[in-house]
Amino acid sequence: MQEFNMIAKTFKGLEEVLAGELVELGANNVQLERRAVSFTGDKALLYRANLCLRTASRVLVPIVTFRAKDADAVYEQAKQVDWSRYMTVQTGFQIDATVYSETFRHSKYVTYRVKDAIADWWMEKEHKRPNVRLTNPDLCINVHIAAEIVTISLDSSGDSLHKRGYRVANTEAPINEALAAGMLLMAGWKGETDFYDPMCGSGTLLIEAALIAQNIAPGIYRKGFGFEKWLDFDADLFEEIYNDDSRERAFAHRIYGSDASFYAVQAALKNIKEAGQQRCIEVKQIRLQEIKRDPEASPALVMMNPPYGERLAQDKDVLR
């Protein structure tokens, strides 16, 4: 299959972790970018990246890059794209713009001009205009501007990849799933010991630790990806990749979590059940100061996301 350029977005500070994930998946020409990693690969890698990357928020496929000094120039360049390669006039589309530039002050205006370019392109071709669809679009288009360099990409992910699909219950300040996975990977977690989170909240660190330990793809819980609505979507190829569990591994240790909040523990149990990880994760309600170490317990990696903001302010004992 033909290779093409892709960009995986992530959090600042997780670029090297994401690059390592991509190398492991077989990506080529991996390069660190600002809150992103660029790489090349084929359609199979595009599908696999969306399904398997733990620290990425989305995977973009650039279709054109150019220099522009104002939004009208962006319009003219966007109108030169052959949009029939990526959509039909019936395709409902959405545009998202990210701007890091002193020249372009208003990202929304850039969004409007790209939308106009696409609509006018179709008017000239078929005398019809496609519809912008903000909810459940058929095609997500990303516009990225750095100084005067503009890149228009197709968003292959749809919803952010941190939305795994297993979260059915929340606490007040749940940690982002991709960030949780990044913390674990930066700590060197591979499932070679026990794991303990004494402030587990809704269980995100516990679940991400279990998925990493067993090398389970985090995207298997999602309802879908943006690329599944693309004109060139290969359903057979994606089904083969989705059902391939050959990289999964056994986990011989245990994962423990606890929280002082009854409601947090209940939320964690619901999410753990949704992820199908009850076998290797145990959760109980206990205050941090009441936890006692078992001298006969196995070595464990301990990690937590302490409460802050509104949750922290509710605990007057902490604030004294």
Long-range contacts (C-beta under 8 A, 24 or more apart in sequence): 1-42, 1-43, 1-44, 2-42, 3-28, 3-40, 3-41, 3-42, 4-40, 4-41, 4-42, 4-61, 5-38, 5-39, 5-40, 5-61, 5-62, 6-38, 6-39, 6-40, 6-41, 6-45, 6-46, 6-49, 6-59, 6-60, 6-61, 6-62, 6-156, 7-33, 7-36, 7-37, 7-38, 7-39, 7-59, 7-60, 7-61, 7-62, 7-153, 8-36, 8-37, 8-38, 8-39, 8-49, 8-53, 8-56, 8-58, 8-59, 8-60, 9-35, 9-36, 9-56, 9-57, 9-58, 9-59, 9-60, 10-35, 10-36, 10-37, 10-55, 10-56, 10-57, 10-178, 10-182, 11-35, 11-55, 11-57, 11-176, 11-178, 11-179, 11-182, 13-182, 14-55, 14-178, 14-179, 14-182, 14-186, 17-55, 17-182, 17-185, 17-186, 18-53, 18-55, 18-56, 20-185, 21-52, 21-53, 21-54, 21-55, 21-56, 21-185, 22-49, 22-53, 25-49, 25-52, 25-53, 34-100, 34-146, 43-232, 43-234, 43-237, 44-237, 44-241, 46-156, 46-227, 47-225, 47-227, 47-237, 47-238, 47-241, 47-242, 48-241, 50-156, 50-157, 50-161, 50-219, 50-225, 50-227, 51-217, 51-219, 51-220, 51-225, 51-241, 51-242, 52-217, 52-218, 52-219, 53-161, 53-218, 53-219, 54-178, 54-181, 54-182, 54-185, 54-208, 54-211, 54-212, 54-218, 55-178, 55-179, 55-181, 55-182, 55-185, 56-161, 56-178, 57-157, 57-160, 57-161, 57-162, 57-178, 58-142, 58-155, 58-156, 58-157, 58-160, 58-161, 59-155, 59-156, 59-157, 59-161, 60-142, 60-144, 60-153, 60-154, 60-155, 60-156, 61-153, 61-154, 61-156, 62-151, 62-152, 62-153, 63-152, 63-153, 63-154, 64-151, 64-152, 65-149, 65-150, 65-151, 65-152, 66-149, 66-150, 67-148, 67-149, 67-150, 68-145, 68-148, 68-150, 69-103, 69-148, 70-103, 70-104, 71-104, 71-106, 71-109, 71-110, 71-113, 72-113, 74-110, 74-113, 74-114, 74-117, 74-143, 74-145, 74-150, 75-113, 75-114, 75-116, 75-117, 76-117, 77-150, 78-113, 78-114, 78-117, 78-118, 78-152, 79-117, 79-118, 79-120, 79-121, 81-117, 81-121, 81-152, 83-118, 83-121, 83-122, 84-125, 85-231, 86-139, 86-154, 86-230, 86-231, 87-130, 87-138, 87-139, 87-231, 88-130, 88-231, 89-122, 89-125, 89-126, 89-128, 89-129, 89-130, 90-130, 91-130, 91-138, 91-139, 92-130, 92-131, 92-132, 92-133, 92-136, 92-137, 92-138, 92-139, 93-118, 93-130, 93-131, 93-132, 93-133, 93-137, 93-138, 93-139, 93-140, 93-141, 94-132, 94-133, 94-134, 94-137, 94-139, 94-140, 94-141, 95-132, 95-141, 95-142, 95-143, 96-140, 96-141, 96-142, 96-143, 96-155, 97-142, 97-143, 97-144, 97-145, 98-142, 98-143, 98-144, 98-145, 99-145, 100-145, 100-146, 100-147, 101-145, 101-146, 101-147, 101-148, 102-147, 103-147, 103-148, 104-145, 107-145, 110-143, 110-145, 111-143, 114-141, 114-143, 114-152, 138-229, 139-226, 139-229, 139-230, 140-226, 154-226, 154-230, 155-226, 156-225, 156-226, 156-227, 156-230, 157-225, 157-226, 157-227, 158-224, 158-225, 158-226, 159-222, 161-218, 161-219, 163-222, 164-218, 164-219, 164-221, 164-222, 164-275, 165-219, 165-221, 165-222, 165-223, 166-207, 166-221, 166-271, 166-274, 166-275, 167-202, 167-204, 167-271, 167-274, 168-270, 168-271, 168-274, 169-202, 169-266, 169-267, 169-268, 169-270, 169-271, 170-202, 170-267, 171-201, 171-202, 171-261, 171-263, 171-264, 171-267, 171-311, 172-309, 172-310, 172-311, 173-201, 173-307, 173-308, 173-309, 173-310, 173-311, 174-201, 174-202, 174-204, 175-201, 175-204, 175-205, 175-305, 177-204, 177-208, 177-218, 180-204, 180-205, 180-208, 180-305, 181-208, 181-211, 181-212, 181-218, 183-303, 184-208, 184-209, 184-212, 184-303, 185-212, 187-301, 187-303, 189-213, 189-301, 189-303, 191-249, 191-251, 191-253, 192-253, 193-253, 193-298, 193-299, 193-300, 193-301, 194-253, 194-254, 194-255, 194-256, 194-297, 194-298, 194-299, 194-300, 194-301, 195-253, 195-254, 195-255, 195-256, 195-300, 195-301, 195-302, 195-303, 196-255, 196-256, 196-257, 196-300, 196-301, 196-302, 196-303, 197-256, 197-257, 197-258, 197-302, 197-303, 197-304, 197-305, 198-257, 198-258, 198-259, 198-288, 198-291, 198-302, 198-304, 199-258, 199-259, 199-260, 199-288, 199-304, 199-305, 199-306, 199-307, 200-257, 200-258, 200-259, 200-264, 200-265, 200-268, 200-283, 200-304, 201-259, 201-261, 201-264, 201-267, 201-268, 201-305, 201-307, 202-264, 202-267, 202-268, 202-271, 203-257, 203-267, 203-268, 203-269, 203-271, 203-272, 203-281, 203-283, 204-271, 204-305, 205-257, 205-303, 205-304, 205-305, 206-255, 206-257, 206-268, 206-272, 206-277, 206-281, 206-283, 207-271, 207-272, 207-275, 207-277, 207-281, 209-255, 209-303, 210-251, 210-255, 210-275, 210-277, 210-280, 210-281, 211-275, 211-277, 213-251, 213-253, 213-255, 213-280, 214-248, 214-249, 214-250, 214-251, 214-280, 215-247, 215-248, 215-249, 216-248, 221-274, 221-275, 251-280, 253-280, 253-298, 254-280, 254-281, 254-282, 254-298, 255-280, 255-281, 255-282, 256-281, 256-282, 256-283, 256-300, 257-281, 257-282, 257-283, 257-284, 258-283, 258-284, 258-285, 258-286, 258-291, 259-283, 259-285, 259-286, 260-285, 260-286, 260-287, 260-288, 261-285
